[in-house]
Amino acid sequence: MVQKSKFIKNMWLKFFAALLIICFLSLTHLPGYATDKPNAYVTSQNNGRILEPVYQFLSFKPITILLNDPHGITCGPGGLLYVAETYEGRIVRFTQEGQYKEEVVVDEPGSGFSGKPLNLTFGPGGNLFFITPDNGIWLLEDGDPRKNPEKLIKGSYFDQDEKPHALAFLKTGDYSKNLIVSVLTDKPYEGYVIRIPAPDYNQVRPFITSYYIEEMGNKIKKKLKLPVALAVNKIGEVFLGDYDKRGSHVLRYAPDGSFIDVFVEKINRPLDLKFSASGNLYATMGALNKSETSAGGIKVFDRDGGQQMFIPRSNLWGVALCES
């Protein structure tokens, strides 16, 4: 009788163990759960931390580094994280565990650089490109702190009320390896995207200024408002986060800049966009200016624009994805 009781108990334990495994596998394929999990890192402005999403618990954990006003972030050579520490006027780099802090670019006498870096990315040749809204676009060869940054677009191309903001690189078609940069304007907010041809990156060409929506069966042309986020997927399509208090969108364009569709409608103020190797789109959301109050967080969308995951968190800015 005792042996029979133990046998039944063991059977029940195995049954519940199998049931838990089935439930877990089912959950990881539900909308709201990220099925691809690159090493993702986001910048948090309110406490100067770099946060790593914990997908299973829909939360974040901080890595050890502490910064002053971090904004843009990108994954560079050797898996090092490069972060624009805007208030300090510098770019720093460190490991994914928060160790080995080093200044890469710093606004100081003799550095050949002045400005407050905001967003940054590595180009096709391994060079680091970054934006300073008040002092233009810069290149640092190999992202090497021993070298001096070079300012691109010589002269004063941008008007006083225009500020370069986000940047990305085209990957396919006639414009492959060209740099694209979004430009924000003061009111009435009529931002646009320019194309800067490779390999010298010192000429400007128009690229994107508008998109289309459908209203009552009619196709209506809309001007961009505040194009704060740019990303390019592996087939060369351009994705643009247009920030608007009346309704922000993620817009999709062909590699030549022609409009395709509204990829994500009514997203809450996108700030940064990055694609994973599997084609999922990671988007941070929040307030463009610290004086604003807005709910935020990070969302993951699949290749059809369906939401896979949302982790709420206020005061996020940039997102970096590190994948081998």
NUDO-940987 format. One record per residue (C-alpha): residue number from 1; x, y, z. Coordinates in nm, 2 decimals. Layout:
! residues N
<num=NUM, px=X, py=Y, pz=Z> .
...
! end
This chain:
! residues 324
<num=1, px=0.00, py=0.00, pz=0.00> .
<num=2, px=0.29, py=0.24, pz=0.09> .
<num=3, px=0.47, py=0.16, pz=-0.24> .
<num=4, px=0.15, py=0.22, pz=-0.43> .
<num=5, px=0.11, py=0.56, pz=-0.26> .
<num=6, px=0.47, py=0.66, pz=-0.34> .
<num=7, px=0.42, py=0.55, pz=-0.70> .
<num=8, px=0.11, py=0.77, pz=-0.73> .
<num=9, px=0.29, py=1.06, pz=-0.57> .
<num=10, px=0.58, py=1.03, pz=-0.81> .
<num=11, px=0.34, py=1.02, pz=-1.10> .
<num=12, px=0.17, py=1.34, pz=-0.99> .
<num=13, px=0.51, py=1.51, pz=-0.94> .
<num=14, px=0.61, py=1.42, pz=-1.30> .
<num=15, px=0.28, py=1.53, pz=-1.43> .
<num=16, px=0.31, py=1.88, pz=-1.26> .
<num=17, px=0.67, py=1.91, pz=-1.38> .
<num=18, px=0.57, py=1.84, pz=-1.74> .
<num=19, px=0.28, py=2.08, pz=-1.70> .
<num=20, px=0.51, py=2.36, pz=-1.58> .
<num=21, px=0.74, py=2.31, pz=-1.88> .
<num=22, px=0.45, py=2.32, pz=-2.12> .
<num=23, px=0.32, py=2.64, pz=-1.96> .
<num=24, px=0.66, py=2.81, pz=-1.98> .
<num=25, px=0.70, py=2.71, pz=-2.35> .
<num=26, px=0.36, py=2.84, pz=-2.42> .
<num=27, px=0.42, py=3.17, pz=-2.25> .
<num=28, px=0.74, py=3.24, pz=-2.44> .
<num=29, px=0.55, py=3.23, pz=-2.76> .
<num=30, px=0.27, py=3.46, pz=-2.65> .
<num=31, px=0.25, py=3.82, pz=-2.76> .
<num=32, px=0.42, py=4.02, pz=-2.49> .
<num=33, px=0.71, py=3.79, pz=-2.45> .
<num=34, px=1.03, py=3.85, pz=-2.65> .
<num=35, px=1.13, py=3.53, pz=-2.82> .
<num=36, px=1.47, py=3.66, pz=-2.93> .
<num=37, px=1.68, py=3.79, pz=-2.64> .
<num=38, px=1.99, py=3.98, pz=-2.75> .
<num=39, px=2.19, py=4.16, pz=-2.48> .
<num=40, px=1.99, py=4.48, pz=-2.46> .
<num=41, px=2.09, py=4.79, pz=-2.27> .
<num=42, px=1.89, py=5.11, pz=-2.21> .
<num=43, px=2.00, py=5.45, pz=-2.07> .
<num=44, px=1.80, py=5.59, pz=-1.78> .
<num=45, px=1.82, py=5.97, pz=-1.74> .
<num=46, px=1.66, py=6.00, pz=-1.40> .
<num=47, px=1.93, py=5.80, pz=-1.21> .
<num=48, px=2.22, py=5.79, pz=-1.46> .
<num=49, px=2.21, py=5.42, pz=-1.48> .
<num=50, px=2.25, py=5.17, pz=-1.77> .
<num=51, px=1.97, py=4.92, pz=-1.73> .
<num=52, px=1.94, py=4.56, pz=-1.87> .
<num=53, px=1.59, py=4.43, pz=-1.94> .
<num=54, px=1.50, py=4.11, pz=-1.75> .
<num=55, px=1.25, py=3.96, pz=-1.99> .
<num=56, px=1.11, py=3.69, pz=-1.77> .
<num=57, px=1.00, py=3.94, pz=-1.50> .
<num=58, px=0.93, py=4.23, pz=-1.73> .
<num=59, px=1.16, py=4.45, pz=-1.53> .
<num=60, px=1.52, py=4.59, pz=-1.54> .
<num=61, px=1.84, py=4.54, pz=-1.35> .
<num=62, px=2.11, py=4.81, pz=-1.34> .
<num=63, px=2.47, py=4.74, pz=-1.44> .
<num=64, px=2.74, py=4.89, pz=-1.21> .
<num=65, px=2.84, py=5.20, pz=-1.41> .
<num=66, px=2.70, py=5.54, pz=-1.29> .
<num=67, px=2.68, py=5.83, pz=-1.54> .
<num=68, px=2.57, py=6.19, pz=-1.55> .
<num=69, px=2.28, py=6.24, pz=-1.80> .
<num=70, px=2.33, py=5.94, pz=-2.04> .
<num=71, px=2.15, py=5.96, pz=-2.37> .
<num=72, px=2.25, py=5.76, pz=-2.68> .
<num=73, px=2.40, py=5.42, pz=-2.65> .
<num=74, px=2.55, py=5.17, pz=-2.90> .
<num=75, px=2.74, py=4.84, pz=-2.90> .
<num=76, px=3.08, py=4.88, pz=-3.04> .
<num=77, px=3.39, py=4.66, pz=-3.13> .
<num=78, px=3.46, py=4.38, pz=-2.88> .
<num=79, px=3.11, py=4.42, pz=-2.74> .
<num=80, px=3.20, py=4.74, pz=-2.55> .
<num=81, px=2.92, py=4.98, pz=-2.48> .
<num=82, px=2.96, py=5.34, pz=-2.60> .
<num=83, px=2.74, py=5.60, pz=-2.43> .
<num=84, px=2.69, py=5.97, pz=-2.49> .
<num=85, px=2.72, py=6.14, pz=-2.14> .
<num=86, px=2.56, py=6.45, pz=-2.27> .
<num=87, px=2.58, py=6.69, pz=-1.97> .
<num=88, px=2.95, py=6.61, pz=-1.93> .
<num=89, px=3.02, py=6.68, pz=-2.30> .
<num=90, px=3.18, py=6.34, pz=-2.36> .
<num=91, px=3.14, py=5.98, pz=-2.49> .
<num=92, px=3.26, py=5.70, pz=-2.26> .
<num=93, px=3.29, py=5.32, pz=-2.31> .
<num=94, px=3.29, py=5.02, pz=-2.08> .
<num=95, px=3.21, py=4.65, pz=-2.07> .
<num=96, px=2.87, py=4.51, pz=-2.06> .
<num=97, px=2.92, py=4.44, pz=-1.69> .
<num=98, px=2.99, py=4.81, pz=-1.62> .
<num=99, px=3.37, py=4.79, pz=-1.59> .
<num=100, px=3.66, py=4.95, pz=-1.77> .
<num=101, px=3.53, py=5.31, pz=-1.80> .
<num=102, px=3.73, py=5.52, pz=-2.04> .
<num=103, px=3.67, py=5.86, pz=-2.21> .
<num=104, px=3.65, py=5.82, pz=-2.59> .
<num=105, px=3.56, py=6.18, pz=-2.68> .
<num=106, px=3.56, py=6.47, pz=-2.44> .
<num=107, px=3.50, py=6.84, pz=-2.48> .
<num=108, px=3.81, py=6.99, pz=-2.34> .
<num=109, px=4.10, py=7.22, pz=-2.45> .
<num=110, px=4.32, py=7.05, pz=-2.71> .
<num=111, px=4.08, py=6.77, pz=-2.79> .
<num=112, px=3.97, py=6.91, pz=-3.12> .
<num=113, px=3.61, py=6.86, pz=-3.02> .
<num=114, px=3.34, py=7.08, pz=-2.88> .
<num=115, px=2.98, py=7.01, pz=-2.81> .
<num=116, px=2.75, py=6.78, pz=-2.61> .
<num=117, px=2.71, py=6.44, pz=-2.78> .
<num=118, px=2.35, py=6.31, pz=-2.79> .
<num=119, px=2.32, py=6.01, pz=-3.03> .
<num=120, px=2.58, py=5.78, pz=-3.18> .
<num=121, px=2.64, py=5.47, pz=-3.40> .
<num=122, px=2.92, py=5.28, pz=-3.57> .
<num=123, px=2.94, py=5.31, pz=-3.95> .
<num=124, px=3.01, py=5.03, pz=-4.20> .
<num=125, px=3.39, py=5.09, pz=-4.18> .
<num=126, px=3.40, py=5.06, pz=-3.81> .
<num=127, px=3.42, py=5.44, pz=-3.75> .
<num=128, px=3.21, py=5.60, pz=-3.47> .
<num=129, px=2.96, py=5.87, pz=-3.58> .
<num=130, px=2.79, py=6.10, pz=-3.34> .
<num=131, px=2.56, py=6.40, pz=-3.32> .
<num=132, px=2.60, py=6.72, pz=-3.12> .
<num=133, px=2.27, py=6.91, pz=-3.17> .
<num=134, px=2.44, py=7.26, pz=-3.13> .
<num=135, px=2.76, py=7.17, pz=-3.31> .
<num=136, px=2.69, py=6.93, pz=-3.59> .
<num=137, px=2.79, py=6.58, pz=-3.69> .
<num=138, px=3.12, py=6.41, pz=-3.60> .
<num=139, px=3.33, py=6.11, pz=-3.69> .
<num=140, px=3.59, py=5.93, pz=-3.48> .
<num=141, px=3.81, py=5.69, pz=-3.67> .
<num=142, px=3.77, py=5.33, pz=-3.54> .
<num=143, px=3.61, py=5.48, pz=-3.22> .
<num=144, px=3.96, py=5.51, pz=-3.10> .
<num=145, px=4.01, py=5.75, pz=-2.80> .
<num=146, px=4.37, py=5.81, pz=-2.91> .
<num=147, px=4.25, py=5.99, pz=-3.23> .
<num=148, px=4.08, py=6.33, pz=-3.27> .
<num=149, px=3.72, py=6.36, pz=-3.39> .
<num=150, px=3.65, py=6.51, pz=-3.73> .
<num=151, px=3.36, py=6.74, pz=-3.79> .
<num=152, px=3.15, py=6.66, pz=-4.09> .
<num=153, px=2.95, py=6.90, pz=-4.31> .
<num=154, px=3.19, py=7.18, pz=-4.31> .
<num=155, px=3.04, py=7.53, pz=-4.27> .
<num=156, px=2.70, py=7.62, pz=-4.13> .
<num=157, px=2.45, py=7.40, pz=-4.31> .
<num=158, px=2.19, py=7.39, pz=-4.04> .
<num=159, px=1.98, py=7.70, pz=-3.96> .
<num=160, px=1.97, py=7.84, pz=-3.61> .
<num=161, px=1.63, py=7.67, pz=-3.54> .
<num=162, px=1.75, py=7.33, pz=-3.69> .
<num=163, px=1.93, py=7.06, pz=-3.49> .
<num=164, px=2.06, py=6.72, pz=-3.61> .
<num=165, px=1.93, py=6.45, pz=-3.38> .
<num=166, px=1.93, py=6.08, pz=-3.48> .
<num=167, px=2.15, py=5.89, pz=-3.72> .
<num=168, px=2.17, py=5.55, pz=-3.90> .
<num=169, px=2.33, py=5.40, pz=-4.21> .
<num=170, px=2.17, py=5.27, pz=-4.53> .
<num=171, px=2.26, py=4.92, pz=-4.62> .
<num=172, px=2.13, py=4.84, pz=-4.97> .
<num=173, px=2.05, py=4.99, pz=-5.30> .
<num=174, px=2.22, py=5.29, pz=-5.47> .
<num=175, px=2.27, py=5.47, pz=-5.14> .
<num=176, px=2.43, py=5.18, pz=-4.95> .
<num=177, px=2.67, py=5.31, pz=-4.67> .
<num=178, px=2.52, py=5.66, pz=-4.69> .
<num=179, px=2.46, py=5.82, pz=-4.35> .
<num=180, px=2.11, py=5.95, pz=-4.28> .
<num=181, px=2.04, py=6.21, pz=-4.01> .
<num=182, px=1.71, py=6.34, pz=-3.88> .
<num=183, px=1.68, py=6.71, pz=-3.81> .
<num=184, px=1.45, py=6.87, pz=-3.56> .
<num=185, px=1.31, py=7.22, pz=-3.59> .
<num=186, px=1.15, py=7.47, pz=-3.35> .
<num=187, px=0.78, py=7.53, pz=-3.38> .
<num=188, px=0.58, py=7.47, pz=-3.60> .
<num=189, px=0.79, py=7.14, pz=-3.59> .
<num=190, px=0.86, py=7.05, pz=-3.95> .
<num=191, px=1.15, py=6.81, pz=-3.91> .
<num=192, px=1.31, py=6.61, pz=-4.20> .
<num=193, px=1.58, py=6.35, pz=-4.28> .
<num=194, px=1.89, py=6.42, pz=-4.49> .
<num=195, px=2.12, py=6.18, pz=-4.67> .
<num=196, px=2.50, py=6.22, pz=-4.65> .
<num=197, px=2.68, py=6.03, pz=-4.92> .
<num=198, px=2.98, py=5.80, pz=-4.85> .
<num=199, px=3.27, py=5.79, pz=-4.84> .
<num=200, px=3.36, py=6.16, pz=-4.75> .
<num=201, px=3.03, py=6.24, pz=-4.57> .
<num=202, px=3.06, py=6.61, pz=-4.64> .
<num=203, px=2.77, py=6.67, pz=-4.88> .
<num=204, px=2.40, py=6.68, pz=-4.79> .
<num=205, px=2.11, py=6.55, pz=-5.00> .
<num=206, px=1.73, py=6.56, pz=-4.91> .
<num=207, px=1.58, py=6.23, pz=-4.82> .
<num=208, px=1.26, py=6.21, pz=-4.62> .
<num=209, px=1.01, py=6.49, pz=-4.54> .
<num=210, px=0.67, py=6.33, pz=-4.53> .
<num=211, px=0.45, py=6.02, pz=-4.51> .
<num=212, px=0.09, py=5.92, pz=-4.60> .
<num=213, px=-0.21, py=5.81, pz=-4.40> .
<num=214, px=-0.56, py=5.70, pz=-4.50> .
<num=215, px=-0.86, py=5.90, pz=-4.39> .
<num=216, px=-1.21, py=5.81, pz=-4.50> .
<num=217, px=-1.07, py=5.62, pz=-4.79> .
<num=218, px=-0.84, py=5.90, pz=-4.90> .
<num=219, px=-0.47, py=5.91, pz=-4.91> .
<num=220, px=-0.35, py=6.22, pz=-4.72> .
<num=221, px=0.01, py=6.35, pz=-4.72> .
<num=222, px=0.15, py=6.45, pz=-4.38> .
<num=223, px=0.47, py=6.64, pz=-4.30> .
<num=224, px=0.71, py=6.50, pz=-4.04> .
<num=225, px=0.69, py=6.67, pz=-3.70> .
<num=226, px=0.98, py=6.56, pz=-3.48> .
<num=227, px=1.17, py=6.26, pz=-3.64> .
<num=228, px=1.36, py=6.16, pz=-3.32> .
<num=229, px=1.44, py=5.80, pz=-3.40> .
<num=230, px=1.60, py=5.62, pz=-3.70> .
<num=231, px=1.68, py=5.25, pz=-3.77> .
<num=232, px=1.75, py=5.04, pz=-4.08> .
<num=233, px=1.67, py=4.67, pz=-4.09> .
<num=234, px=1.88, py=4.40, pz=-4.26> .
<num=235, px=1.69, py=4.43, pz=-4.59> .
<num=236, px=1.76, py=4.80, pz=-4.60> .
<num=237, px=1.42, py=4.94, pz=-4.51> .
<num=238, px=1.43, py=5.27, pz=-4.31> .
<num=239, px=1.22, py=5.30, pz=-3.99> .
<num=240, px=1.15, py=5.64, pz=-3.85> .
<num=241, px=0.99, py=5.73, pz=-3.51> .
<num=242, px=0.80, py=6.06, pz=-3.55> .
<num=243, px=0.73, py=6.21, pz=-3.21> .
<num=244, px=0.40, py=6.41, pz=-3.20> .
<num=245, px=0.18, py=6.49, pz=-2.90> .
<num=246, px=-0.13, py=6.43, pz=-3.12> .
<num=247, px=-0.01, py=6.08, pz=-3.21> .
<num=248, px=0.34, py=5.94, pz=-3.26> .
<num=249, px=0.41, py=5.67, pz=-3.52> .
<num=250, px=0.69, py=5.44, pz=-3.65> .
<num=251, px=0.70, py=5.49, pz=-4.02> .
<num=252, px=0.86, py=5.26, pz=-4.28> .
<num=253, px=1.04, py=5.36, pz=-4.60> .
<num=254, px=1.21, py=5.19, pz=-4.88> .
<num=255, px=1.60, py=5.21, pz=-4.91> .
<num=256, px=1.56, py=5.50, pz=-5.15> .
<num=257, px=1.35, py=5.70, pz=-4.91> .
<num=258, px=1.00, py=5.64, pz=-5.06> .
<num=259, px=0.72, py=5.58, pz=-4.81> .
<num=260, px=0.59, py=5.23, pz=-4.76> .
<num=261, px=0.35, py=5.23, pz=-4.47> .
<num=262, px=0.28, py=5.32, pz=-4.10> .
<num=263, px=0.46, py=5.03, pz=-3.93> .
<num=264, px=0.33, py=5.10, pz=-3.58> .
<num=265, px=0.04, py=5.34, pz=-3.51> .
<num=266, px=-0.01, py=5.54, pz=-3.19> .
<num=267, px=0.31, py=5.45, pz=-3.01> .
<num=268, px=0.37, py=5.67, pz=-2.71> .
<num=269, px=0.66, py=5.90, pz=-2.80> .
<num=270, px=0.94, py=5.68, pz=-2.95> .
<num=271, px=1.29, py=5.80, pz=-2.87> .
<num=272, px=1.52, py=5.53, pz=-3.01> .
<num=273, px=1.49, py=5.23, pz=-3.24> .
<num=274, px=1.72, py=4.93, pz=-3.29> .
<num=275, px=1.68, py=4.60, pz=-3.48> .
<num=276, px=1.79, py=4.26, pz=-3.35> .
<num=277, px=1.95, py=4.01, pz=-3.58> .
<num=278, px=1.62, py=3.82, pz=-3.60> .
<num=279, px=1.44, py=4.13, pz=-3.73> .
<num=280, px=1.26, py=4.24, pz=-3.42> .
<num=281, px=1.24, py=4.61, pz=-3.35> .
<num=282, px=1.32, py=4.75, pz=-3.01> .
<num=283, px=1.18, py=5.09, pz=-2.93> .
<num=284, px=1.24, py=5.31, pz=-2.62> .
<num=285, px=0.96, py=5.56, pz=-2.54> .
<num=286, px=0.94, py=5.86, pz=-2.31> .
<num=287, px=0.98, py=6.23, pz=-2.28> .
<num=288, px=1.20, py=6.42, pz=-2.53> .
<num=289, px=1.27, py=6.69, pz=-2.27> .
<num=290, px=1.32, py=6.65, pz=-1.90> .
<num=291, px=1.06, py=6.92, pz=-1.84> .
<num=292, px=0.79, py=6.69, pz=-1.99> .
<num=293, px=0.62, py=6.42, pz=-1.80> .
<num=294, px=0.53, py=6.10, pz=-2.00> .
<num=295, px=0.49, py=5.73, pz=-1.94> .
<num=296, px=0.77, py=5.54, pz=-2.10> .
<num=297, px=0.94, py=5.20, pz=-2.14> .
<num=298, px=1.07, py=4.96, pz=-2.40> .
<num=299, px=0.86, py=4.77, pz=-2.65> .
<num=300, px=0.96, py=4.49, pz=-2.89> .
<num=301, px=0.78, py=4.45, pz=-3.22> .
<num=302, px=0.80, py=4.16, pz=-3.46> .
<num=303, px=0.86, py=4.19, pz=-3.84> .
<num=304, px=0.49, py=4.26, pz=-3.90> .
<num=305, px=0.46, py=4.53, pz=-3.64> .
<num=306, px=0.29, py=4.32, pz=-3.38> .
<num=307, px=0.39, py=4.40, pz=-3.02> .
<num=308, px=0.58, py=4.11, pz=-2.85> .
<num=309, px=0.68, py=4.27, pz=-2.52> .
<num=310, px=0.64, py=4.59, pz=-2.32> .
<num=311, px=0.84, py=4.67, pz=-2.00> .
<num=312, px=0.73, py=5.01, pz=-1.85> .
<num=313, px=0.98, py=5.25, pz=-1.71> .
<num=314, px=0.99, py=5.63, pz=-1.72> .
<num=315, px=1.29, py=5.85, pz=-1.83> .
<num=316, px=1.45, py=5.60, pz=-2.07> .
<num=317, px=1.63, py=5.73, pz=-2.38> .
<num=318, px=1.86, py=5.50, pz=-2.59> .
<num=319, px=1.87, py=5.13, pz=-2.65> .
<num=320, px=2.17, py=4.92, pz=-2.76> .
<num=321, px=2.16, py=4.56, pz=-2.88> .
<num=322, px=2.48, py=4.35, pz=-2.85> .
<num=323, px=2.48, py=4.02, pz=-3.04> .
<num=324, px=2.77, py=3.79, pz=-3.14> .
! end
